[in-house]
Amino acid sequence: MWLDQGTAGYVFRGALYRHNLEPATNGTLLYNATVGIGSATYRPATGTLFFTADVYSDGNISSVVEHRERERSRKDTAQVFDNLWARHWNKWMTPVKSNLFAVNVSVAGSAGGGQQEPGNEVNLMQKLAPVRDPLLRWDIESYAVTADGRRAAFVVRNPGPDMAWSTNVDLYLTSCDGSGQPELLTGASNGAASAPAFSADGTAVAWLQMETPGYESDIRRIFIHNVTTGETRTIARDWILSPHFMIWSADASTLHALVQDKGDNRVVNIDVATGKRTELTEAGSVNSIARLGADKLLSVYTNVTETADIYAIDAGSTEASMRRLTRVNQDKLQDIYLGAAEDFWFAGARGEQVHGWLVRPYDFNATQKYPLALLIHGGPQQANSHSFSFAQWNPNMYASAGFVTVQINFHGSAGYGQNFTDSIQGQWGGYPYEDLMAGVDHVLSSYKFVDPRRLVALGGSFGGYMANWLNAKTDRFAALVAHDGQFDMVSGYYATDELWFIEHDVGGVPFAAKDRPKFERFNPERLAAQFKTPTLFVHGASDFRLSLEQSLAPWALLRRRGIPARLVYFDNEDHWINHAGNSVRWYSEVLGWISQWTAVQPNTGVFRK
């Protein structure tokens, strides 16, 4: 962040440092609270630092150390829960919650390197309605601040007894001196609010709003609240795509939005008066944007063959216009194979066109036959994208290992209109399965260099569920990989942290007699006797979205039945692989597994099936 025109600020180990940009200068400590701070923003106009910090039920930073000491002196380690919101993602609930704070910090007064003492912080969430259960309370998700530092808007999940099956996430507007009661802007909706953004003059705040309660992948509508008049309106309601981030233009006439669109992540201009939209980028993925002056945007852009770099975009253009500013990894990638994505479309479920692409293997020779790796995305209301990933599903990792790598955005994927996304409700093992099978058939008929005997499929989360469903429904794959995937729709419901997700997607609850058939219809466990394909299962110990038993169970099934299976267990991971060393091991195990079951045996020409 900028503290003034010549001074940058940054958070290091929970404290704020200042760094004068003159040559041969070092960073100096500026502000260090008694707790670590995060998500920091500075407003020079008022000399105010905004940040989030974890505090106890009294909401005070100054008492955190005392509370921690009291926790350490306890004679037992029991945690008692009366609310189903007992754990989320990878953590158990504790009395500690993240709140939004403001404090005056003088940059000029610290020029000599002196540290400013904490003690005058204002908790901007302190006046929200009190919550009796200390394990719930208000927990901030995101926030925005006006340029003059006088108002803030923050997003919080509404605490209550139904948190595990409610997507009610609200947006509040408040003064930054803590004098007023926060104003609820989203009381008319029980869906999820996100991405608040103030206009440059602070007179308007825009945000994204889901309107369907209990549906985490509902379309995000654009709302704008006039701070002066109190009027709230919504724009661009004819748009069938769902933006996920936006910022204002300098003159407040336009919103610059990020949106998934047919495998790309585009920047789109939205006219605030008319809702008219203009695309500023084409193929590839823009991951973030920031305003640069009155008519430029800075963006971080990537695609299948390029790692992230910074580009400048003409914000007022009527057509795509990008100018590259950096080539950060050019020297490191000059000898690395990165194959381009070759897009294709085919007729899938419901007779609708479905989008996919493939990446050809390293040292490709059209006269040879290659194995195929089908990568199945999670969500399921997410999508494969034309982007470069350092995570586990980079198609070029598999292409470099000799596989024709295929990715398909099946029914339920984002970026093809909300009806396409919504179509997966009640169809987990239906439309996506049809799309994947039709997509593989299309590739086999269109690309003769693919060996139909050497197909493998891999997926994580919903993709892991689909790997289990494939095991029950087809024997066309030589091997499968299921990363943190669902095996039993019933036990998975009772053990997950977010009930709203499965209740919406399946369309009910398993303990209701009328709904139970919906859970069993596409339940891989129901078809356990039909599993026959060698499978590698991967799971993290702290995955609360899909508990470890969802991998232990199918692994036990295959081992007990004498079908080759392996379990890779990470005791320090959650739903994702977050540690670099574990990522290397993940790829080693996965590529080794799929290569083993598609290898051509010496002197025989027969592959191992």
C-alpha positions in Angstrom: 0.0 0.0 0.0 1.0 3.6 -0.4 1.4 5.7 2.8 2.3 8.8 0.8 3.8 9.6 -2.6 7.2 8.5 -1.6 6.5 5.9 1.0 5.2 2.3 0.7 3.7 0.4 3.6 3.6 -3.4 4.1 2.6 -5.9 6.7 5.3 -8.3 7.8 4.8 -10.8 10.6 1.6 -9.0 11.7 3.1 -5.5 12.0 3.1 -2.5 9.7 6.4 -1.3 8.2 7.2 1.8 6.2 9.8 2.0 3.4 11.0 5.2 1.8 11.6 4.5 -1.9 14.8 6.4 -2.0 17.9 4.3 -2.8 19.7 2.5 0.0 16.9 2.7 2.5 15.5 0.0 4.7 12.0 -0.6 6.0 11.3 0.6 9.6 8.6 -0.5 12.0 5.7 1.9 12.1 2.9 0.2 14.0 2.8 -3.0 16.0 -0.4 -3.9 17.8 -0.4 -6.6 20.6 -1.9 -9.0 18.0 -1.0 -9.6 14.3 -2.8 -7.4 11.8 -3.9 -8.3 8.3 -5.8 -6.9 5.2 -4.3 -3.4 5.9 -5.4 -0.3 4.0 -4.1 3.3 4.6 -5.9 6.5 3.9 -3.5 9.5 3.8 -6.4 12.0 3.8 -7.2 11.2 7.4 -4.0 9.4 8.4 -6.0 6.3 9.2 -4.9 2.7 9.1 -7.6 0.1 8.6 -6.9 -3.5 9.3 -8.4 -6.8 10.5 -7.3 -8.5 13.8 -8.4 -11.5 15.8 -10.0 -10.6 19.1 -12.2 -12.1 21.8 -15.8 -11.4 22.7 -15.0 -8.0 24.3 -13.7 -6.8 20.9 -10.6 -5.2 22.3 -7.1 -5.6 21.0 -5.6 -4.7 24.3 -7.1 -7.7 26.2 -6.1 -10.4 23.7 -2.9 -11.3 25.5 -4.8 -11.7 28.8 -7.4 -13.9 27.2 -4.6 -16.0 25.6 -2.9 -16.5 29.0 -6.2 -17.5 30.5 -6.7 -20.1 27.7 -3.2 -21.5 28.3 -3.8 -21.9 32.0 -6.9 -24.1 31.6 -6.7 -27.6 33.1 -8.6 -29.2 30.2 -8.8 -28.9 26.5 -12.5 -29.5 25.9 -14.5 -27.4 23.5 -18.3 -27.5 23.9 -20.6 -26.7 21.0 -24.3 -26.1 21.0 -24.4 -24.7 17.4 -23.7 -26.8 14.3 -21.3 -24.1 13.1 -18.6 -25.8 15.1 -16.0 -26.0 12.3 -15.4 -24.5 8.9 -13.1 -25.4 6.0 -10.1 -26.4 8.1 -10.6 -24.9 11.6 -12.7 -25.5 14.6 -14.6 -22.5 16.0 -13.0 -20.7 18.9 -13.9 -17.5 20.7 -11.5 -15.6 18.5 -13.0 -13.7 15.6 -11.6 -11.3 13.0 -12.9 -7.7 13.4 -12.3 -4.5 11.5 -10.3 -1.8 13.2 -9.2 1.8 12.5 -6.4 3.7 14.1 -4.6 7.0 13.4 -1.1 6.5 12.2 1.1 9.5 11.4 3.6 8.6 8.6 5.4 11.9 8.7 5.9 11.6 12.5 7.8 8.4 12.1 10.4 9.6 9.6 13.1 9.0 12.1 12.1 5.4 12.4 10.1 5.7 15.6 7.4 3.2 16.3 3.9 4.4 17.1 2.4 2.9 20.1 -0.9 1.0 19.9 -3.9 1.8 22.1 -6.3 4.0 20.2 -7.8 1.4 17.9 -11.5 1.7 17.1 -13.4 -1.6 16.5 -15.8 -0.6 13.7 -17.9 -3.8 14.4 -18.3 -3.2 18.1 -21.8 -1.8 17.8 -23.3 -4.7 15.9 -26.0 -6.6 17.8 -24.5 -8.7 20.6 -24.4 -12.5 20.1 -24.8 -14.7 23.2 -22.7 -17.7 21.9 -19.0 -16.6 22.0 -18.1 -19.3 19.5 -20.3 -17.6 16.8 -20.2 -13.8 17.0 -19.4 -11.5 14.0 -16.5 -12.4 11.8 -15.5 -10.2 9.0 -15.1 -11.5 5.4 -14.1 -8.4 3.5 -14.3 -4.6 3.6 -13.8 -1.4 1.6 -13.0 2.2 2.7 -13.7 5.5 1.0 -10.8 7.4 -0.4 -11.2 10.1 2.3 -11.2 7.4 5.0 -14.5 8.5 6.5 -16.8 5.6 5.7 -16.3 1.8 5.5 -18.4 -1.0 4.2 -17.8 -4.5 5.5 -19.2 -8.0 4.8 -20.0 -10.4 7.6 -21.8 -13.7 7.9 -25.0 -13.3 10.0 -24.4 -15.3 13.2 -27.2 -17.5 14.3 -28.5 -21.0 14.9 -28.8 -21.8 11.2 -25.3 -20.8 10.0 -24.5 -24.3 8.7 -27.5 -24.2 6.4 -27.8 -20.5 5.6 -25.9 -18.4 3.0 -27.1 -15.1 4.6 -24.0 -12.9 4.4 -24.7 -9.2 4.9 -23.1 -5.8 4.0 -22.9 -3.0 6.5 -22.1 0.7 6.1 -20.4 2.6 9.0 -18.6 5.8 9.8 -14.9 5.2 10.4 -14.7 7.0 13.8 -16.9 4.4 15.4 -19.5 7.0 16.5 -22.5 5.6 14.6 -24.5 2.4 14.5 -23.5 0.3 11.4 -26.3 0.4 8.8 -27.5 -2.8 7.2 -27.7 -2.5 3.4 -28.8 -6.0 2.6 -31.7 -6.6 4.9 -34.0 -7.4 2.0 -31.9 -10.4 0.9 -31.0 -13.7 2.6 -28.4 -14.5 0.0 -24.6 -13.8 0.1 -23.2 -10.3 -0.4 -19.6 -9.8 -1.5 -17.1 -7.4 -3.1 -18.0 -4.0 -1.8 -16.4 -1.0 -3.7 -16.7 2.7 -3.1 -16.8 5.3 -5.9 -13.9 7.8 -5.9 -15.9 10.5 -4.2 -17.4 8.1 -1.6 -21.0 8.9 -2.4 -21.8 5.4 -3.8 -21.0 1.9 -2.7 -21.5 -1.0 -5.1 -21.5 -4.7 -4.2 -22.4 -8.1 -5.6 -25.5 -9.8 -4.2 -26.8 -13.4 -4.5 -30.6 -13.4 -4.0 -31.4 -17.1 -3.7 -31.1 -18.2 0.0 -29.1 -21.3 0.5 -27.5 -21.3 -2.9 -23.8 -20.5 -2.9 -23.4 -20.4 -6.7 -26.4 -18.1 -7.4 -25.8 -15.4 -10.0 -24.3 -12.3 -8.5 -26.3 -9.2 -9.2 -24.8 -5.7 -9.1 -26.3 -3.3 -6.4 -25.4 0.4 -5.9 -26.3 2.3 -2.8 -26.3 6.1 -2.8 -24.8 7.1 0.5 -26.3 10.6 0.4 -29.9 9.8 -0.5 -30.1 6.3 0.9 -31.4 4.9 -2.4 -30.4 1.4 -3.5 -30.7 0.2 -7.1 -29.6 -2.7 -9.2 -28.2 -2.6 -12.7 -27.4 -5.0 -15.6 -30.0 -7.5 -14.6 -30.2 -8.9 -18.2 -26.6 -10.2 -17.8 -26.5 -14.0 -17.7 -22.9 -14.1 -16.4 -21.9 -13.7 -12.8 -19.2 -11.2 -12.0 -17.0 -11.9 -8.9 -15.1 -8.6 -8.4 -15.4 -5.0 -9.5 -14.0 -1.5 -9.0 -15.2 2.0 -10.1 -13.8 4.1 -12.8 -12.4 7.5 -11.7 -15.4 9.4 -12.8 -17.9 6.9 -11.4 -19.6 6.3 -14.7 -18.4 2.8 -15.1 -17.8 -0.4 -13.1 -14.8 -2.5 -14.2 -15.8 -6.2 -13.4 -14.1 -9.5 -13.5 -16.2 -12.3 -14.8 -15.8 -15.9 -16.0 -16.8 -16.3 -19.6 -16.4 -19.6 -21.6 -13.1 -20.6 -20.0 -11.7 -17.1 -19.7 -11.7 -14.6 -16.9 -12.4 -11.3 -18.6 -12.5 -7.6 -17.6 -15.8 -6.1 -18.6 -16.9 -2.4 -18.4 -20.4 -1.9 -17.2 -22.1 1.5 -17.8 -23.6 2.5 -14.5 -26.5 4.4 -16.1 -27.5 1.9 -18.7 -26.0 -1.5 -17.7 -24.4 -1.8 -21.1 -21.3 -4.0 -21.2 -18.0 -3.8 -23.1 -15.3 -6.5 -23.0 -11.8 -5.1 -22.4 -9.9 -8.5 -22.6 -10.2 -11.6 -24.7 -8.7 -15.1 -24.3 -6.9 -15.9 -21.0 -7.5 -15.0 -17.4 -7.2 -11.7 -15.6 -6.9 -12.5 -11.9 -7.0 -9.0 -10.4 -7.3 -5.4 -11.4 -6.5 -2.0 -9.9 -7.1 1.5 -11.2 -4.1 3.4 -12.5 -4.9 7.1 -13.0 -8.1 8.2 -14.8 -8.0 5.9 -17.8 -5.8 2.9 -17.2 -6.1 -0.4 -15.3 -3.3 -2.6 -13.9 -4.1 -6.3 -14.2 -2.5 -9.6 -13.4 -3.0 -11.8 -16.5 -2.2 -15.4 -17.2 -3.1 -18.2 -19.7 -2.3 -21.9 -20.2 1.2 -21.1 -21.6 2.1 -18.0 -19.5 2.6 -17.5 -15.8 1.2 -14.4 -14.2 2.5 -11.0 -15.4 1.3 -7.4 -15.1 -0.5 -5.8 -18.0 -1.9 -2.3 -18.6 -5.5 -2.0 -20.0 -7.0 1.0 -21.6 -10.0 1.4 -19.3 -12.0 3.5 -21.7 -11.5 1.4 -24.8 -14.4 0.0 -26.8 -12.4 -3.1 -27.6 -9.9 -5.4 -26.1 -6.6 -3.6 -25.4 -3.8 -5.0 -23.3 -0.1 -4.0 -23.0 2.4 -6.2 -21.3 4.6 -4.6 -18.6 6.5 -7.5 -17.1 8.0 -10.9 -18.0 8.8 -12.1 -14.5 9.5 -15.8 -15.3 10.6 -15.6 -18.9 14.2 -16.9 -18.2 12.9 -19.7 -16.0 10.4 -20.9 -18.6 12.5 -20.7 -21.8 13.4 -24.4 -21.7 10.1 -25.6 -20.3 7.4 -27.2 -22.4 4.1 -25.4 -22.2 1.5 -26.6 -24.7 -1.4 -24.3 -25.8 -5.0 -25.2 -25.2 -6.9 -26.3 -28.3 -10.6 -25.6 -27.8 -13.4 -27.7 -29.0 -17.2 -27.9 -28.6 -19.5 -30.9 -28.8 -23.1 -31.9 -28.2 -23.5 -32.9 -24.5 -26.4 -33.4 -22.1 -29.8 -32.0 -23.1 -28.4 -31.7 -26.6 -26.6 -28.5 -25.6 -23.1 -27.4 -26.7 -20.4 -28.1 -24.2 -16.9 -26.6 -24.2 -13.6 -28.3 -23.6 -10.0 -28.2 -24.7 -6.9 -30.3 -24.9 -3.2 -29.8 -24.6 -0.9 -32.0 -26.7 1.9 -33.9 -25.0 5.6 -32.9 -25.0 7.5 -33.9 -28.1 4.3 -34.5 -29.9 4.3 -36.8 -33.0 1.0 -37.1 -34.9 1.9 -40.6 -36.1 2.1 -41.9 -32.5 -0.7 -43.0 -30.1 -0.8 -41.2 -26.7 -2.6 -41.9 -23.4 -5.3 -39.4 -22.4 -5.7 -37.8 -19.0 -9.2 -36.3 -18.3 -9.0 -33.6 -15.6 -12.3 -33.1 -13.8 -12.8 -29.8 -12.0 -14.4 -29.3 -8.6 -17.1 -27.0 -7.4 -19.1 -28.3 -9.2 -20.2 -24.8 -10.0 -16.7 -23.7 -10.9 -14.9 -24.1 -14.3 -11.6 -25.0 -15.9 -10.0 -21.8 -17.2 -7.4 -20.7 -19.7 -4.9 -19.9 -17.0 -1.6 -21.0 -15.5 -1.9 -22.8 -12.1 0.7 -23.7 -9.6 -1.8 -26.1 -7.9 -2.5 -29.7 -8.7 -4.5 -29.3 -12.0 -2.1 -27.6 -14.4 -2.7 -29.4 -17.7 0.8 -29.0 -18.8 2.1 -31.1 -15.9 0.3 -34.1 -17.4 1.1 -33.1 -21.0 4.8 -33.0 -20.0 4.4 -36.5 -18.7 3.3 -37.7 -22.1 -0.5 -37.4 -21.8 -3.0 -35.7 -24.1 -4.7 -33.7 -21.4 -8.4 -32.9 -21.7 -10.5 -30.5 -19.6 -14.3 -30.2 -20.1 -16.6 -27.6 -18.6 -19.6 -29.9 -18.1 -23.2 -28.8 -17.1 -23.0 -26.9 -13.8 -19.8 -25.0 -14.8 -19.6 -21.3 -14.4 -19.2 -18.9 -17.4 -21.8 -20.3 -19.8 -24.9 -18.5 -18.4 -26.7 -19.0 -15.1 -29.1 -21.6 -16.6 -26.2 -23.8 -17.5 -24.7 -23.4 -14.0 -28.1 -24.1 -12.3 -28.7 -27.2 -14.4 -26.6 -29.4 -12.2 -29.1 -29.3 -9.3 -30.3 -32.8 -8.8 -28.0 -34.0 -11.6 -24.6 -34.7 -10.0 -24.2 -38.0 -11.6 -26.4 -37.2 -14.6 -25.6 -34.3 -16.9 -21.9 -34.0 -16.0 -21.4 -37.7 -16.5 -23.1 -37.5 -19.9 -20.9 -34.5 -20.9 -17.7 -36.2 -19.8 -18.4 -39.4 -21.7 -19.6 -37.5 -24.8 -16.5 -35.3 -24.6 -14.1 -38.2 -24.5 -16.0 -39.8 -27.4 -15.6 -36.5 -29.3 -11.8 -36.4 -28.6 -11.4 -40.0 -29.7 -13.2 -39.5 -33.0 -11.6 -36.1 -33.7 -7.9 -36.7 -32.7 -6.6 -40.0 -34.0 -3.4 -39.8 -32.0 -5.3 -40.7 -28.7 -5.1 -44.3 -27.7 -8.7 -45.4 -26.6 -7.2 -48.2 -24.5 -5.1 -45.8 -22.3 -7.5 -43.4 -20.7 -7.3 -42.1 -17.1 -9.5 -39.6 -15.2 -8.5 -37.4 -12.3 -10.5 -35.0 -10.2 -10.6 -33.2 -6.8 -13.6 -32.3 -4.7 -16.6 -32.7 -7.0 -14.0 -34.1 -9.5 -13.1 -36.7 -6.8 -16.8 -37.5 -6.5 -17.0 -37.9 -10.2 -14.0 -40.2 -10.2 -15.9 -42.4 -7.7 -19.0 -42.2 -9.9 -17.0 -43.2 -13.0 -15.7 -46.2 -11.1 -19.3 -47.3 -10.5 -20.6 -46.6 -14.0 -17.9 -47.4 -16.6 -14.8 -49.5 -17.1 -13.4 -47.4 -20.0 -10.6 -45.9 -17.8 -7.4 -47.7 -17.0 -7.0 -45.8 -13.7 -8.6 -43.1 -11.6 -7.4 -40.5 -9.1 -9.9 -39.2 -6.5 -8.6 -36.2 -4.5 -10.8 -35.3 -1.5 -13.9 -36.7 -3.2 -17.3 -37.7 -2.0 -18.1 -41.5 -1.8 -21.2 -41.6 0.2 -23.8 -38.9 -0.3 -25.6 -39.6 3.0 -22.7 -39.8 5.4 -21.0 -37.0 3.5 -24.0 -34.8 4.2 -23.9 -35.4 8.0 -20.1 -34.8 8.2 -19.7 -31.7 6.1 -19.3 -28.2 7.4 -21.7 -26.4 5.0 -25.0 -28.1 4.8 -26.5 -25.5 2.5 -24.4 -26.7 -0.4 -25.5 -30.3 -0.5 -29.1 -29.4 0.5 -29.4 -27.1 -2.5 -27.6 -29.3 -5.0 -29.4 -32.5 -4.1 -32.7 -30.8 -3.3 -33.5 -31.8 0.2 -32.2 -33.6 3.3 -31.4 -37.3 3.7 -33.5 -37.7 6.9 -36.7 -36.8 5.1 -38.3 -39.8 3.5 -39.4 -37.9 0.4 -35.8 -36.6 -0.2 -33.8 -39.8 0.6 -34.2 -41.2 -3.0 -32.5 -38.0 -4.3 -29.4 -38.7 -2.2 -29.3 -42.3 -3.3 -29.9 -41.7 -7.0 -26.3 -40.6 -7.7 -24.7 -42.1 -4.7 -21.4 -43.9 -5.6 -21.6 -46.0 -2.4 -24.9 -47.5 -3.5 -23.1 -49.0 -6.5 -20.0 -50.1 -4.6 -20.3 -53.7 -6.0 -19.7 -52.2 -9.5 -16.3 -50.6 -8.7 -13.6 -52.2 -10.7 -11.0 -49.6 -11.7 -7.6 -49.1 -9.9 -7.8 -45.9 -8.0 -5.4 -43.6 -6.1 -7.1 -41.7 -3.3 -5.6 -38.5 -1.8 -6.9 -36.7 1.3 -5.9 -34.0 3.8 -6.5 -34.5 7.5 -8.0 -31.0 8.0 -10.5 -31.2 5.2 -13.9 -30.4 6.8 -15.7 -30.0 3.6 -15.2 -33.7 2.8 -14.0 -35.7 5.8 -11.2 -38.2 5.6 -13.7 -41.1 5.7 -14.9 -40.2 2.2 -11.5 -41.5 0.9 -10.9 -44.2 3.5 -14.2 -45.9 2.6 -13.7 -46.4 -1.1 -10.0 -47.3 -0.5 -11.2 -50.0 1.9 -13.8 -51.1 -0.7 -11.2 -51.7 -3.4 -8.6 -53.2 -1.2 -11.1 -55.6 0.3 -12.2 -56.7 -3.1 -8.7 -57.2 -4.4 -8.7 -54.2 -6.7 -5.5 -52.2 -6.8 -5.8 -49.0 -4.8 -3.5 -46.6 -2.9 -4.1 -43.9 -0.3 -1.9 -40.8 0.0 -2.6 -39.0 3.3 -1.4 -35.6 4.2 -1.6 -34.8 7.9 -1.0 -31.1 7.5 -3.3 -30.3 4.5 -7.0 -29.5 4.1 -9.2 -29.6 1.0 -6.2 -28.4 -1.0 -2.5 -29.0 -1.1 -1.0 -25.8 0.3 2.7 -26.7 1.0 5.3 -26.8 -1.7 6.9 -30.0 -0.7 3.5 -31.7 -0.5 2.6 -30.5 -4.0 5.8 -32.0 -5.4 5.0 -35.3 -3.7 1.3 -35.1 -4.9 2.5 -34.8 -8.5 5.0 -37.6 -8.0 2.4 -40.0 -6.7 -0.3 -39.0 -9.2 1.8 -39.0 -12.3 3.4 -42.2 -11.2 0.0 -43.9 -10.7 -1.5 -42.9 -14.0 1.7 -43.7 -15.9 1.9 -47.1 -14.3 -1.6 -48.0 -15.6 -1.1 -46.7 -19.1 2.5 -47.8 -19.7 3.2 -50.0 -22.8 5.1 -53.1 -21.7 8.5 -53.7 -23.3 8.6 -56.1 -26.3 4.8 -56.7 -26.2 3.1 -53.5 -27.1 0.5 -54.3 -24.5 -0.4 -51.7 -21.9 -1.1 -52.6 -18.3 -4.9 -52.8 -17.8 
